[in-house]
Amino acid sequence: MIVKTSHFMRFLLGMAIASIALSGGMAAHSEEETLKRVQQAKYNFFTGIWELRLNEEIRHVEAAFKNFLPGLDYTLVDEKMRDADRTTLVFRGQGDSKVVVKLKTFGIFTKVGIRIGLTGNQSKSAQLFSYVYRKM
């Protein structure tokens, strides 16, 4: 037995799909505006490093971390610059927690890696980046 759908039901289904598509497009557009410079973000559970790619110059990102992490009571204790394309920043925070920020240039992108402590902390790494990113 074949169920026949009326034109009215097809119309309602089409309107529902159209409204979902439009609302999803608006949410994606506002999210795109908010995170227009972030290309990719992921957390590696084996290394404890939270990584992302930014569409920013390495010196701009480096300056942002140096300027804004002290606002969260993190002190810059070590800075290693291997070459013009690689920099490692080491911060110490409350309770002597260690934060390692690695920056590396890939063409027009800057790869940022954040590890907190020995094993890493995904949520805290994301919060630190979010704080610095909002201030940039």
MARVOGU-349768 format. One line per 10 residues: number of its first residue (from 1); their letters; for each residue x negated, y negated, z of N, C-alpha, C, CB. Coordinates in nm, 2 decimals, always signed. Glycine has a CB too. Layout:
<pts>
NUM = A = X Y Z X Y Z X Y Z X Y Z ~ ...
</pts>
This chain:
<pts>
1 = MIVKTSHFMR = -0.08 +0.12 +0.00 +0.00 +0.00 +0.00 -0.09 -0.12 +0.00 +0.10 +0.00 +0.12 ~ -0.07 -0.21 -0.09 -0.15 -0.34 -0.11 -0.07 -0.45 -0.05 -0.18 -0.36 -0.25 ~ -0.14 -0.53 +0.04 -0.07 -0.64 +0.11 -0.10 -0.76 +0.02 -0.12 -0.66 +0.25 ~ +0.01 -0.83 -0.02 +0.00 -0.95 -0.10 +0.00 -1.07 -0.01 +0.11 -0.96 -0.20 ~ -0.10 -1.16 -0.03 -0.10 -1.28 +0.04 -0.03 -1.39 -0.03 -0.25 -1.32 +0.08 ~ +0.03 -1.47 +0.04 +0.10 -1.58 -0.02 +0.01 -1.70 -0.05 +0.22 -1.63 +0.07 ~ +0.05 -1.79 -0.14 -0.04 -1.90 -0.17 -0.06 -1.99 -0.05 +0.03 -1.99 -0.28 ~ +0.04 -1.99 +0.04 +0.03 -2.07 +0.16 -0.08 -2.02 +0.25 +0.16 -2.08 +0.24 ~ -0.09 -1.89 +0.27 -0.19 -1.83 +0.35 -0.33 -1.85 +0.29 -0.17 -1.67 +0.37 ~ -0.34 -1.84 +0.16 -0.47 -1.87 +0.09 -0.51 -2.02 +0.12 -0.46 -1.84 -0.06
11 = FLLGMAIASI = -0.41 -2.10 +0.11 -0.44 -2.25 +0.13 -0.49 -2.27 +0.27 -0.31 -2.33 +0.11 ~ -0.43 -2.21 +0.37 -0.47 -2.22 +0.51 -0.61 -2.16 +0.53 -0.37 -2.15 +0.61 ~ -0.64 -2.05 +0.47 -0.77 -1.99 +0.48 -0.88 -2.08 +0.42 -0.77 -1.85 +0.42 ~ -0.85 -2.14 +0.31 -0.94 -2.23 +0.24 -0.96 -2.36 +0.32 -0.88 -2.27 +0.10 ~ -0.86 -2.41 +0.39 -0.87 -2.53 +0.47 -0.96 -2.50 +0.59 -0.74 -2.58 +0.51 ~ -0.94 -2.38 +0.65 -1.02 -2.34 +0.77 -1.16 -2.33 +0.73 -0.96 -2.21 +0.83 ~ -1.19 -2.26 +0.62 -1.33 -2.25 +0.58 -1.39 -2.38 +0.55 -1.34 -2.16 +0.45 ~ -1.32 -2.47 +0.49 -1.37 -2.60 +0.45 -1.40 -2.69 +0.58 -1.27 -2.68 +0.37 ~ -1.31 -2.68 +0.68 -1.33 -2.75 +0.80 -1.45 -2.70 +0.88 -1.21 -2.75 +0.89 ~ -1.47 -2.57 +0.88 -1.59 -2.51 +0.95 -1.71 -2.55 +0.88 -1.58 -2.36 +0.95
21 = ALSGGMAAHS = -1.71 -2.55 +0.75 -1.83 -2.59 +0.67 -1.87 -2.73 +0.70 -1.81 -2.56 +0.52 ~ -1.77 -2.82 +0.70 -1.79 -2.96 +0.72 -1.84 -2.99 +0.86 -1.67 -3.04 +0.69 ~ -1.78 -2.93 +0.96 -1.83 -2.96 +1.10 -1.97 -2.90 +1.12 -1.73 -2.89 +1.20 ~ -2.00 -2.79 +1.06 -2.14 -2.73 +1.07 -2.24 -2.82 +1.00 -2.14 -2.59 +1.01 ~ -2.20 -2.88 +0.89 -2.29 -2.97 +0.81 -2.32 -3.09 +0.89 -2.23 -3.00 +0.68 ~ -2.22 -3.15 +0.96 -2.24 -3.27 +1.04 -2.33 -3.24 +1.16 -2.11 -3.33 +1.09 ~ -2.31 -3.12 +1.23 -2.40 -3.08 +1.34 -2.54 -3.06 +1.29 -2.34 -2.96 +1.41 ~ -2.56 -3.00 +1.18 -2.69 -2.97 +1.13 -2.76 -3.11 +1.09 -2.69 -2.88 +1.01 ~ -2.68 -3.20 +1.04 -2.74 -3.33 +1.00 -2.78 -3.41 +1.12 -2.63 -3.41 +0.92 ~ -2.71 -3.41 +1.23 -2.75 -3.48 +1.35 -2.87 -3.42 +1.41 -2.63 -3.50 +1.45
31 = EEETLKRVQQ = -2.87 -3.28 +1.41 -2.98 -3.21 +1.47 -3.11 -3.24 +1.38 -2.95 -3.06 +1.47 ~ -3.09 -3.24 +1.25 -3.20 -3.27 +1.16 -3.26 -3.41 +1.19 -3.15 -3.26 +1.01 ~ -3.17 -3.51 +1.22 -3.22 -3.64 +1.25 -3.30 -3.64 +1.38 -3.11 -3.74 +1.26 ~ -3.25 -3.56 +1.48 -3.32 -3.56 +1.61 -3.45 -3.49 +1.60 -3.23 -3.48 +1.71 ~ -3.46 -3.38 +1.53 -3.59 -3.31 +1.52 -3.65 -3.31 +1.38 -3.57 -3.16 +1.56 ~ -3.65 -3.43 +1.32 -3.70 -3.44 +1.18 -3.84 -3.41 +1.16 -3.67 -3.57 +1.13 ~ -3.93 -3.42 +1.27 -4.07 -3.40 +1.25 -4.11 -3.25 +1.29 -4.15 -3.49 +1.33 ~ -4.02 -3.18 +1.36 -4.06 -3.04 +1.40 -4.02 -2.95 +1.29 -3.98 -3.00 +1.53 ~ -4.12 -2.87 +1.25 -4.10 -2.78 +1.14 -4.07 -2.63 +1.18 -4.23 -2.77 +1.05 ~ -4.14 -2.59 +1.29 -4.12 -2.45 +1.33 -4.16 -2.44 +1.48 -4.20 -2.35 +1.24
41 = AKYNFFTGIW = -4.09 -2.37 +1.56 -4.13 -2.35 +1.70 -4.10 -2.21 +1.73 -4.05 -2.45 +1.79 ~ -4.20 -2.15 +1.81 -4.18 -2.01 +1.85 -4.27 -1.98 +1.97 -4.22 -1.91 +1.74 ~ -4.23 -1.88 +2.05 -4.31 -1.84 +2.17 -4.36 -1.70 +2.15 -4.22 -1.85 +2.29 ~ -4.49 -1.68 +2.17 -4.55 -1.55 +2.16 -4.56 -1.49 +2.30 -4.69 -1.56 +2.10 ~ -4.49 -1.39 +2.33 -4.49 -1.33 +2.46 -4.62 -1.26 +2.50 -4.37 -1.23 +2.47 ~ -4.69 -1.21 +2.40 -4.82 -1.15 +2.43 -4.93 -1.24 +2.47 -4.86 -1.07 +2.31 ~ -4.93 -1.36 +2.41 -5.04 -1.45 +2.45 -4.99 -1.56 +2.55 -5.09 -1.52 +2.33 ~ -4.86 -1.58 +2.56 -4.80 -1.68 +2.65 -4.81 -1.82 +2.59 -4.87 -1.68 +2.78 ~ -4.83 -1.83 +2.46 -4.85 -1.96 +2.39 -4.72 -2.00 +2.32 -4.97 -1.96 +2.30 ~ -4.67 -2.12 +2.35 -4.56 -2.18 +2.27 -4.61 -2.26 +2.16 -4.47 -2.26 +2.37
51 = ELRLNEEIRH = -4.58 -2.23 +2.04 -4.64 -2.29 +1.92 -4.53 -2.36 +1.84 -4.72 -2.19 +1.83 ~ -4.57 -2.46 +1.77 -4.48 -2.53 +1.68 -4.57 -2.61 +1.58 -4.39 -2.62 +1.75 ~ -4.50 -2.64 +1.46 -4.57 -2.72 +1.36 -4.50 -2.86 +1.35 -4.56 -2.65 +1.22 ~ -4.58 -2.96 +1.35 -4.52 -3.10 +1.35 -4.57 -3.16 +1.22 -4.57 -3.18 +1.47 ~ -4.48 -3.25 +1.16 -4.52 -3.32 +1.05 -4.58 -3.46 +1.09 -4.39 -3.34 +0.95 ~ -4.69 -3.45 +1.17 -4.75 -3.57 +1.22 -4.90 -3.55 +1.21 -4.71 -3.59 +1.37 ~ -4.98 -3.66 +1.22 -5.12 -3.65 +1.22 -5.17 -3.60 +1.35 -5.18 -3.79 +1.18 ~ -5.29 -3.54 +1.35 -5.34 -3.48 +1.47 -5.37 -3.58 +1.58 -5.46 -3.39 +1.44 ~ -5.43 -3.69 +1.54 -5.47 -3.80 +1.63 -5.35 -3.86 +1.70 -5.55 -3.91 +1.56 ~ -5.24 -3.87 +1.63 -5.12 -3.93 +1.69 -5.06 -3.83 +1.79 -5.01 -3.95 +1.57
61 = VEAAFKNFLP = -5.06 -3.71 +1.77 -5.01 -3.61 +1.86 -5.11 -3.60 +1.98 -5.00 -3.47 +1.80 ~ -5.24 -3.60 +1.96 -5.34 -3.60 +2.07 -5.32 -3.72 +2.16 -5.48 -3.60 +2.01 ~ -5.30 -3.84 +2.10 -5.28 -3.96 +2.18 -5.15 -3.95 +2.26 -5.28 -4.08 +2.09 ~ -5.05 -3.89 +2.21 -4.92 -3.88 +2.28 -4.94 -3.79 +2.40 -4.81 -3.82 +2.19 ~ -5.01 -3.67 +2.39 -5.03 -3.59 +2.50 -5.11 -3.65 +2.61 -5.09 -3.45 +2.46 ~ -5.22 -3.72 +2.56 -5.31 -3.79 +2.66 -5.23 -3.90 +2.73 -5.43 -3.85 +2.59 ~ -5.14 -3.97 +2.67 -5.07 -4.09 +2.73 -4.96 -4.05 +2.81 -5.03 -4.18 +2.62 ~ -4.88 -3.94 +2.77 -4.75 -3.92 +2.84 -4.76 -3.80 +2.94 -4.65 -3.89 +2.74 ~ -4.85 -3.71 +2.93 -4.85 -3.60 +3.03 -4.89 -3.65 +3.17 -4.95 -3.49 +2.99 ~ -4.98 -3.75 +3.18 -5.00 -3.81 +3.32 -4.88 -3.86 +3.38 -5.10 -3.92 +3.31
71 = GLDYTLVDEK = -4.77 -3.90 +3.31 -4.65 -3.94 +3.36 -4.57 -3.83 +3.44 -4.56 -4.00 +3.26 ~ -4.61 -3.70 +3.41 -4.55 -3.59 +3.48 -4.65 -3.53 +3.58 -4.52 -3.48 +3.38 ~ -4.75 -3.61 +3.62 -4.85 -3.57 +3.72 -4.94 -3.46 +3.67 -4.78 -3.53 +3.85 ~ -4.98 -3.47 +3.54 -5.08 -3.38 +3.49 -5.20 -3.47 +3.45 -5.03 -3.31 +3.36 ~ -5.32 -3.42 +3.50 -5.44 -3.50 +3.48 -5.53 -3.43 +3.37 -5.52 -3.51 +3.61 ~ -5.58 -3.51 +3.28 -5.67 -3.45 +3.17 -5.80 -3.42 +3.24 -5.69 -3.55 +3.05 ~ -5.84 -3.29 +3.24 -5.97 -3.25 +3.30 -6.08 -3.21 +3.20 -5.95 -3.14 +3.40 ~ -6.04 -3.18 +3.08 -6.13 -3.13 +2.98 -6.08 -3.16 +2.84 -6.17 -2.98 +2.99 ~ -6.16 -3.20 +2.75 -6.13 -3.22 +2.61 -6.24 -3.16 +2.52 -6.10 -3.37 +2.58 ~ -6.20 -3.07 +2.43 -6.30 -3.01 +2.34 -6.26 -3.04 +2.20 -6.31 -2.86 +2.37
81 = MRDADRTTLV = -6.35 -3.10 +2.12 -6.32 -3.13 +1.98 -6.42 -3.05 +1.90 -6.33 -3.29 +1.95 ~ -6.37 -2.94 +1.84 -6.46 -2.86 +1.76 -6.50 -2.93 +1.63 -6.40 -2.73 +1.73 ~ -6.41 -2.99 +1.57 -6.43 -3.07 +1.45 -6.31 -3.16 +1.43 -6.45 -2.98 +1.32 ~ -6.30 -3.23 +1.32 -6.20 -3.33 +1.30 -6.06 -3.26 +1.29 -6.22 -3.40 +1.17 ~ -6.05 -3.13 +1.27 -5.92 -3.06 +1.25 -5.88 -2.98 +1.37 -5.93 -2.97 +1.13 ~ -5.96 -2.97 +1.48 -5.93 -2.89 +1.60 -5.96 -2.97 +1.73 -6.00 -2.76 +1.59 ~ -5.87 -2.96 +1.82 -5.89 -3.03 +1.95 -5.82 -2.94 +2.05 -5.84 -3.17 +1.95 ~ -5.88 -2.93 +2.17 -5.82 -2.86 +2.28 -5.82 -2.95 +2.40 -5.90 -2.72 +2.31 ~ -5.71 -2.97 +2.46 -5.69 -3.05 +2.58 -5.65 -2.97 +2.70 -5.58 -3.17 +2.56 ~ -5.72 -2.98 +2.81 -5.69 -2.91 +2.93 -5.64 -3.00 +3.04 -5.81 -2.82 +2.98
91 = FRGQGDSKVV = -5.53 -2.98 +3.09 -5.47 -3.06 +3.20 -5.45 -2.98 +3.32 -5.33 -3.12 +3.15 ~ -5.46 -3.04 +3.44 -5.42 -2.98 +3.57 -5.31 -3.05 +3.63 -5.55 -2.97 +3.66 ~ -5.21 -2.97 +3.68 -5.09 -3.03 +3.74 -5.08 -2.99 +3.89 -4.97 -2.99 +3.66 ~ -4.96 -3.01 +3.93 -4.92 -2.98 +4.07 -4.96 -2.83 +4.11 -4.78 -3.01 +4.10 ~ -5.01 -2.81 +4.22 -5.05 -2.67 +4.26 -5.16 -2.62 +4.18 -4.93 -2.58 +4.25 ~ -5.24 -2.70 +4.12 -5.36 -2.66 +4.03 -5.31 -2.58 +3.91 -5.46 -2.59 +4.12 ~ -5.19 -2.60 +3.86 -5.15 -2.53 +3.74 -5.22 -2.58 +3.62 -5.00 -2.54 +3.72 ~ -5.27 -2.50 +3.54 -5.35 -2.53 +3.42 -5.26 -2.53 +3.30 -5.46 -2.43 +3.40 ~ -5.27 -2.64 +3.22 -5.20 -2.65 +3.09 -5.30 -2.67 +2.98 -5.09 -2.78 +3.10 ~ -5.30 -2.58 +2.88 -5.39 -2.59 +2.77 -5.31 -2.63 +2.65 -5.47 -2.46 +2.75
101 = VKLKTFGIFT = -5.35 -2.74 +2.58 -5.28 -2.78 +2.46 -5.38 -2.77 +2.35 -5.23 -2.93 +2.47 ~ -5.35 -2.69 +2.25 -5.44 -2.67 +2.13 -5.38 -2.74 +2.01 -5.47 -2.52 +2.11 ~ -5.45 -2.82 +1.94 -5.41 -2.89 +1.82 -5.49 -2.85 +1.70 -5.41 -3.04 +1.84 ~ -5.43 -2.82 +1.59 -5.50 -2.78 +1.47 -5.43 -2.84 +1.35 -5.52 -2.63 +1.46 ~ -5.51 -2.89 +1.25 -5.45 -2.95 +1.13 -5.44 -2.84 +1.02 -5.53 -3.07 +1.09 ~ -5.32 -2.83 +0.96 -5.30 -2.75 +0.84 -5.24 -2.84 +0.73 -5.21 -2.63 +0.87 ~ -5.33 -2.90 +0.65 -5.27 -2.98 +0.54 -5.21 -3.11 +0.61 -5.18 -2.91 +0.45 ~ -5.08 -3.12 +0.58 -5.01 -3.24 +0.63 -4.94 -3.21 +0.77 -4.90 -3.28 +0.54 ~ -4.95 -3.08 +0.82 -4.89 -3.04 +0.94 -5.00 -3.04 +1.05 -4.82 -2.91 +0.93 ~ -4.95 -3.05 +1.18 -5.03 -3.03 +1.29 -4.97 -2.92 +1.37 -5.05 -3.16 +1.38
111 = KVGIRIGLTG = -5.05 -2.81 +1.40 -5.00 -2.70 +1.48 -5.03 -2.73 +1.62 -5.07 -2.57 +1.43 ~ -4.93 -2.72 +1.71 -4.95 -2.75 +1.85 -4.92 -2.62 +1.93 -4.85 -2.86 +1.90 ~ -5.02 -2.58 +2.01 -5.00 -2.46 +2.10 -5.01 -2.50 +2.24 -5.11 -2.36 +2.07 ~ -4.91 -2.46 +2.33 -4.91 -2.50 +2.47 -4.90 -2.37 +2.55 -4.79 -2.59 +2.50 ~ -5.00 -2.36 +2.65 -4.99 -2.25 +2.74 -5.00 -2.30 +2.88 -5.10 -2.14 +2.71 ~ -4.92 -2.26 +2.97 -4.92 -2.30 +3.11 -4.96 -2.18 +3.19 -4.78 -2.36 +3.15 ~ -5.06 -2.20 +3.27 -5.12 -2.10 +3.36 -5.18 -1.99 +3.28 -5.00 -2.04 +3.44 ~ -5.20 -1.87 +3.35 -5.27 -1.76 +3.29 -5.18 -1.68 +3.19 -5.32 -1.67 +3.39 ~ -5.05 -1.67 +3.22 -4.97 -1.59 +3.14 -4.87 -1.67 +3.06 -4.89 -1.50 +3.23 ~ -4.86 -1.80 +3.08 -4.77 -1.88 +3.00 -4.63 -1.89 +3.06 -4.75 -1.82 +2.86
121 = NQSKSAQLFS = -4.56 -1.99 +3.02 -4.42 -2.02 +3.07 -4.34 -2.08 +2.96 -4.42 -2.10 +3.20 ~ -4.26 -2.01 +2.90 -4.18 -2.06 +2.78 -4.10 -2.18 +2.81 -4.10 -1.95 +2.72 ~ -4.02 -2.18 +2.91 -3.93 -2.29 +2.93 -4.01 -2.42 +2.97 -3.83 -2.26 +3.04 ~ -4.11 -2.40 +3.06 -4.19 -2.52 +3.10 -4.27 -2.58 +2.98 -4.28 -2.48 +3.21 ~ -4.32 -2.49 +2.90 -4.40 -2.54 +2.78 -4.30 -2.62 +2.69 -4.46 -2.42 +2.70 ~ -4.18 -2.57 +2.67 -4.09 -2.64 +2.58 -4.05 -2.77 +2.65 -3.96 -2.55 +2.56 ~ -4.03 -2.77 +2.78 -4.00 -2.90 +2.85 -4.11 -3.00 +2.84 -3.97 -2.87 +2.99 ~ -4.23 -2.96 +2.85 -4.34 -3.05 +2.84 -4.35 -3.11 +2.70 -4.48 -2.98 +2.87 ~ -4.33 -3.03 +2.60 -4.34 -3.08 +2.46 -4.22 -3.17 +2.44 -4.33 -2.96 +2.36 ~ -4.10 -3.13 +2.48 -3.98 -3.22 +2.46 -4.01 -3.36 +2.52 -3.86 -3.15 +2.52
131 = YVYRKM = -4.06 -3.36 +2.64 -4.09 -3.49 +2.71 -4.19 -3.57 +2.62 -4.15 -3.46 +2.85 ~ -4.30 -3.51 +2.58 -4.39 -3.59 +2.50 -4.33 -3.63 +2.37 -4.52 -3.50 +2.48 ~ -4.26 -3.54 +2.31 -4.20 -3.57 +2.17 -4.10 -3.68 +2.18 -4.12 -3.44 +2.12 ~ -4.02 -3.69 +2.29 -3.92 -3.80 +2.30 -3.99 -3.93 +2.32 -3.83 -3.77 +2.42 ~ -4.11 -3.93 +2.38 -4.19 -4.05 +2.40 -4.26 -4.10 +2.28 -4.28 -4.04 +2.52 ~ -4.29 -4.01 +2.18 -4.36 -4.04 +2.06 -4.29 -4.14 +1.97 -4.40 -3.92 +1.98
</pts>
